[in-house]
Amino acid sequence: MTIKVLLADDQALLRSAFKVLVDSEPGMRVVGEASDGAEAYALARSAAPDVVLMDIRMPGTDGLAATRMISEDPELADVRVVILTTFEVDDYVIQALRAGASGFLGKGAEPDELLSAIRVAAAGEALLSPVATKGLIARFLAQGSGEEGAGGPDAERLASLTGREREVLVLVAGGLSNDEIAGQLTVSPLTVKTHVNRAMAKLGARDRAQLVVMAYESGLVRPRV
């Protein structure tokens, strides 16, 4: 299947470069280009992309607002947003993850990294490496954002998780892949995927990135300091 990509960036030259790269890759094509968040949201509704590459700093409606609009639209439940940023970790990225983004990628990433990110997002995985996850946690702490009620799951939903699902959620929050979790728990990757999917359904998470945010904001997982 062809992965449909929407580009949202106020720099036309950068959009052109991304378009050439994506369109030259078998199994991918650009279905729209937007120069601001409002246009990105409108195109997401009309072009039905699988993945939106979203710049966070744009004039008018920025990428943060557009990400929230996309994630809150039931008709766009299958659309994944990847935030493009000059800085690997900043306050806007944290807000974007809370708003429903599936992860983030630096604008200086290599072409292969960008294409891989698109595939990962389209598959419903999270673009959060262990290093990046630690950086996010540090910023949560600095902002005092480890408190329940800041968008994280409530106690009742957390209580709905089985012991194994909570165990898997803790490892997901640590940035481990399904294969790594499977090795640590001595189960199959498919079993891990099943637990992850069930946790997502119970907590109302769009994808793996949201599980990471929820795990820390709920207090289920606490950073080591």
C-alpha positions as CSV (number, residue, x, y, z in Angstrom):
1,M,0.0,0.0,0.0
2,T,1.1,3.5,-0.7
3,I,1.7,5.8,2.3
4,K,0.1,9.1,1.7
5,V,2.1,12.1,3.2
6,L,1.0,15.7,3.8
7,L,3.7,18.3,4.2
8,A,3.1,21.3,6.5
9,D,5.8,23.9,6.6
10,D,5.9,27.6,5.9
11,Q,9.2,27.3,4.0
12,A,8.4,26.5,0.4
13,L,12.0,25.4,-0.3
14,L,11.9,22.9,2.5
15,R,8.6,21.5,1.4
16,S,9.9,21.1,-2.1
17,A,12.9,19.2,-0.9
18,F,10.7,16.9,1.2
19,K,8.4,16.4,-1.7
20,V,11.2,15.3,-4.0
21,L,12.5,12.9,-1.4
22,V,9.1,11.3,-0.5
23,D,7.8,11.1,-4.1
24,S,11.1,9.3,-5.2
25,E,10.6,6.6,-2.6
26,P,8.6,3.6,-3.8
27,G,5.4,3.1,-1.8
28,M,5.1,6.8,-0.8
29,R,3.6,9.9,-2.3
30,V,2.9,13.5,-1.2
31,V,-0.8,14.2,-1.4
32,G,-0.7,17.9,-0.3
33,E,1.3,20.8,0.9
34,A,0.3,23.4,3.5
35,S,2.0,26.6,4.6
36,D,0.2,27.0,7.9
37,G,-1.7,24.9,10.4
38,A,-5.2,25.8,9.2
39,E,-4.4,24.8,5.7
40,A,-2.8,21.6,7.0
41,Y,-6.0,20.7,8.9
42,A,-8.2,21.4,5.9
43,L,-6.0,19.3,3.6
44,A,-5.9,16.5,6.2
45,R,-9.7,16.3,5.9
46,S,-9.7,16.4,2.1
47,A,-6.6,14.5,1.1
48,A,-6.8,11.8,3.9
49,P,-3.1,11.4,4.4
50,D,-1.6,8.6,6.5
51,V,1.1,10.8,7.9
52,V,1.5,14.6,8.3
53,L,5.0,16.0,8.6
54,M,4.2,19.1,10.7
55,D,6.4,22.1,11.3
56,I,5.6,23.4,14.7
57,R,6.4,27.1,14.2
58,M,4.3,28.5,11.4
59,P,2.5,31.9,11.0
60,G,-1.2,32.1,11.8
61,T,-2.4,28.7,13.1
62,D,0.8,26.9,14.2
63,G,1.6,23.3,14.1
64,L,0.6,22.7,17.8
65,A,-2.9,23.9,17.2
66,A,-3.2,22.0,13.9
67,T,-2.0,18.8,15.6
68,R,-4.7,19.2,18.3
69,M,-7.3,19.9,15.6
70,I,-6.3,16.7,13.7
71,S,-6.1,14.5,16.8
72,E,-9.5,15.7,18.1
73,D,-11.3,15.1,14.8
74,P,-12.9,11.6,14.8
75,E,-12.8,11.4,11.1
76,L,-9.0,11.8,11.2
77,A,-8.4,9.1,13.8
78,D,-6.0,7.2,11.6
79,V,-3.9,10.2,10.6
80,R,-0.5,10.3,12.3
81,V,1.3,13.6,12.9
82,V,5.1,13.8,13.0
83,I,6.5,17.0,14.4
84,L,9.4,18.6,12.5
85,T,11.6,20.7,14.7
86,T,14.9,22.5,14.7
87,F,15.5,21.3,18.3
88,E,15.1,17.7,19.3
89,V,13.4,18.5,22.5
90,D,11.6,21.7,23.4
91,D,8.4,22.8,25.2
92,Y,6.5,22.9,22.0
93,V,7.3,19.3,21.2
94,I,6.0,18.2,24.6
95,Q,2.8,20.1,24.0
96,A,2.5,18.5,20.6
97,L,2.8,15.0,22.0
98,R,0.1,15.8,24.5
99,A,-2.0,17.2,21.7
100,G,-1.8,13.9,19.8
101,A,1.5,13.8,17.8
102,S,3.0,10.4,17.2
103,G,6.6,11.7,17.7
104,F,9.1,14.2,16.4
105,L,12.1,14.4,14.1
106,G,14.8,17.0,13.8
107,K,14.8,19.0,10.5
108,G,18.5,18.1,10.2
109,A,17.7,14.4,10.0
110,E,19.2,12.3,7.1
111,P,16.9,11.4,4.2
112,D,16.8,7.8,5.3
113,E,15.8,8.8,8.8
114,L,12.9,10.9,7.4
115,L,11.6,8.1,5.3
116,S,12.0,5.6,8.1
117,A,10.1,8.0,10.4
118,I,7.2,8.1,7.9
119,R,7.0,4.3,7.8
120,V,7.2,4.0,11.6
121,A,4.4,6.6,12.1
122,A,2.2,5.0,9.4
123,A,2.5,1.7,11.2
124,G,1.3,3.3,14.4
125,E,4.6,3.2,16.3
126,A,6.1,6.1,18.2
127,L,9.1,8.2,17.1
128,L,10.6,8.4,20.6
129,S,14.1,7.0,21.1
130,P,15.2,6.2,24.7
131,V,17.5,9.3,24.6
132,A,14.7,11.5,23.4
133,T,12.3,10.1,26.0
134,K,14.7,10.9,28.8
135,G,14.9,14.4,27.5
136,L,11.2,14.8,27.5
137,I,11.0,13.4,31.0
138,A,13.5,16.0,32.2
139,R,11.4,18.8,30.7
140,F,8.2,17.4,32.3
141,L,10.0,17.6,35.7
142,A,11.2,21.1,35.0
143,Q,7.6,22.2,34.2
144,G,6.1,20.3,37.2
145,S,4.1,18.2,34.7
146,G,4.2,14.9,36.4
147,E,0.9,15.6,38.1
148,E,-2.2,13.6,37.3
149,G,-4.9,15.7,35.7
150,A,-2.7,17.3,33.1
151,G,-4.1,15.2,30.3
152,G,-3.0,11.9,31.7
153,P,-5.3,8.9,32.4
154,D,-7.3,9.0,35.6
155,A,-7.0,6.4,38.4
156,E,-10.0,4.5,37.2
157,R,-8.6,3.9,33.7
158,L,-5.2,3.0,35.1
159,A,-6.9,0.5,37.4
160,S,-8.4,-1.2,34.3
161,L,-5.0,-2.4,33.2
162,T,-3.9,-5.9,34.1
163,G,-0.7,-6.4,36.0
164,R,1.1,-7.5,32.8
165,E,-0.3,-4.5,30.8
166,R,1.0,-2.1,33.5
167,E,4.4,-3.9,33.4
168,V,4.5,-3.5,29.6
169,L,3.5,0.2,29.9
170,V,6.4,0.9,32.2
171,L,8.8,-0.6,29.7
172,V,7.2,1.3,26.8
173,A,7.7,4.5,28.8
174,G,11.3,3.6,29.1
175,G,11.6,3.7,25.3
176,L,11.9,0.0,24.7
177,S,10.7,-1.6,21.4
178,N,8.4,-4.6,21.3
179,D,11.3,-6.9,20.6
180,E,13.3,-5.5,23.5
181,I,10.3,-5.8,25.9
182,A,9.7,-9.4,24.6
183,G,13.3,-10.3,25.4
184,Q,13.0,-8.8,28.9
185,L,9.7,-10.5,29.8
186,T,10.5,-13.8,27.9
187,V,7.4,-13.6,25.7
188,S,6.9,-13.2,22.0
189,P,6.8,-9.8,20.3
190,L,3.3,-10.5,19.2
191,T,2.2,-11.0,22.8
192,V,3.8,-7.7,23.7
193,K,2.0,-6.0,20.8
194,T,-1.3,-7.4,22.1
195,H,-0.6,-6.0,25.6
196,V,0.3,-2.6,24.1
197,N,-2.8,-2.5,22.0
198,R,-5.0,-3.4,24.9
199,A,-3.4,-0.7,27.1
200,M,-3.9,1.9,24.3
201,A,-7.6,0.9,24.0
202,K,-8.2,1.1,27.8
203,L,-6.4,4.4,28.2
204,G,-7.7,6.0,25.1
205,A,-4.3,6.5,23.6
206,R,-3.9,7.1,19.9
207,D,-0.6,5.4,19.7
208,R,2.6,4.4,21.5
209,A,3.8,8.0,22.0
210,Q,0.6,8.8,23.9
211,L,1.2,5.9,26.2
212,V,4.6,7.3,27.1
213,V,3.1,10.7,27.9
214,M,0.3,9.1,29.9
215,A,2.6,6.8,31.9
216,Y,4.6,9.8,33.2
217,E,1.8,12.3,33.6
218,S,-0.3,9.7,35.6
219,G,2.5,9.0,38.0
220,L,2.6,5.3,37.0
221,V,6.2,5.8,36.0
222,R,8.4,8.3,37.8
223,P,11.7,9.6,36.4
224,R,14.9,8.7,38.2
225,V,16.6,11.8,39.5
